[in-house]
Amino acid sequence: MNREPLQHVLGTAPFRHVTLRVGPDALVPRPETELLAEWALELMPPTVASPLVIDVGTGTGCIACAIAWERPGARVIALETSPRAAAMARDNVAALGLAGRVTVEVSDLFGALGTIRADIVVSNPPYLPTELIPTLSPEVSRHDPRIAMDGGPEGLTVIRRIVAEAPAWLVPGGALLLETFGGEQARTVADLMRGRGFEAVETRRDLAGVERFLGGRRA
Ligand SMILES: C[S@@+](CC[C@H](N)C(=O)[O-])C[C@H]1O[C@@H](n2cnc3c(N)ncnc32)[C@H](O)[C@@H]1O
């Protein structure tokens, strides 16, 4: 009756092969994001024993945990600006026994990182245009954290920063993978990535056939 999401009532949500604790402090993981994690797993360098992944805006930690769970040896640094979401991600990492390989840092994008280079930067950032948020179903607009959804006037505020900053944190040839709102926004993000020197920029479709995911490699 309160239009509370079922996942909040249950307190858990499945994501690929793991089950995560969820709640009002972090976005409920969405099924389409499972495809973003799958793409990251596909691009993990096969000959590197401990590839390094940076997950920007980790929320519940779903992408970071799924990658570490499915690729033994992978290390993930999960970055999150919301201390409450970061605490939830840390709980999920610990509950899944992944604390040795997944670290969660409270950070504005890459700000908390030292001098490291990752094989992959992956992010499902806030990408909704601000004016769209009140039009969403109450399960989303009232119950998901606003900071997890609100991407500014065109939905591109955080994405622009990630595309600009990611090359500094990637090895040459390393991949940046992003989830977007799709459609026009996806085409704009492809142009932004090419403009920042990313090569082999391509889009992938989500489960509904929307061109939603962007990937490219640092030159
Ligand atoms: C769309 S949610 C995605 C959460 C999770 N990765 C997922 O796929 O379910 C975006 C996340 O980015 C975080 N975020 C927003 N701005 C950020 C910033 N400047 N630096 C780091 N994280 C940020 C939000 O708090 C939120 O957890």
PDBQT file of the ligand as one rigid body, heavy atoms in Angstrom, charges set to zero:
ROOT
HETATM    1  C1  LIG A 301      22.582   4.268 -10.341  1.00  0.00    +0.000 C 
HETATM    2  S1  LIG A 301      23.313   4.008  -8.765  1.00  0.00    +0.000 S 
HETATM    3  C2  LIG A 301      24.169   2.459  -9.080  1.00  0.00    +0.000 C 
HETATM    4  C3  LIG A 301      24.446   1.647  -7.843  1.00  0.00    +0.000 C 
HETATM    5  C4  LIG A 301      25.012   0.248  -8.178  1.00  0.00    +0.000 C 
HETATM    6  N1  LIG A 301      26.288   0.340  -8.856  1.00  0.00    +0.000 N 
HETATM    7  C5  LIG A 301      24.032  -0.507  -9.043  1.00  0.00    +0.000 C 
HETATM    8  O1  LIG A 301      24.326  -0.744 -10.219  1.00  0.00    +0.000 OA
HETATM    9  O2  LIG A 301      22.960  -0.885  -8.543  1.00  0.00    +0.000 OA
HETATM   10  C6  LIG A 301      24.616   5.235  -8.772  1.00  0.00    +0.000 C 
HETATM   11  C7  LIG A 301      25.512   5.231  -7.524  1.00  0.00    +0.000 C 
HETATM   12  O3  LIG A 301      26.529   6.238  -7.695  1.00  0.00    +0.000 OA
HETATM   13  C8  LIG A 301      26.710   6.920  -6.459  1.00  0.00    +0.000 C 
HETATM   14  N2  LIG A 301      27.286   8.231  -6.777  1.00  0.00    +0.000 N 
HETATM   15  C9  LIG A 301      26.638   9.347  -7.216  1.00  0.00    +0.000 A 
HETATM   16  N3  LIG A 301      27.522  10.356  -7.400  1.00  0.00    +0.000 NA
HETATM   17  C10 LIG A 301      28.758   9.864  -7.087  1.00  0.00    +0.000 A 
HETATM   18  C11 LIG A 301      30.076  10.419  -7.049  1.00  0.00    +0.000 A 
HETATM   19  N4  LIG A 301      30.306  11.694  -7.389  1.00  0.00    +0.000 N 
HETATM   20  N5  LIG A 301      31.100   9.624  -6.652  1.00  0.00    +0.000 NA
HETATM   21  C12 LIG A 301      30.882   8.339  -6.285  1.00  0.00    +0.000 A 
HETATM   22  N6  LIG A 301      29.653   7.751  -6.287  1.00  0.00    +0.000 NA
HETATM   23  C13 LIG A 301      28.607   8.506  -6.684  1.00  0.00    +0.000 A 
HETATM   24  C14 LIG A 301      25.324   6.962  -5.856  1.00  0.00    +0.000 C 
HETATM   25  O4  LIG A 301      25.364   7.195  -4.465  1.00  0.00    +0.000 OA
HETATM   26  C15 LIG A 301      24.792   5.577  -6.239  1.00  0.00    +0.000 C 
HETATM   27  O5  LIG A 301      25.115   4.630  -5.248  1.00  0.00    +0.000 OA
ENDROOT
TORSDOF 0
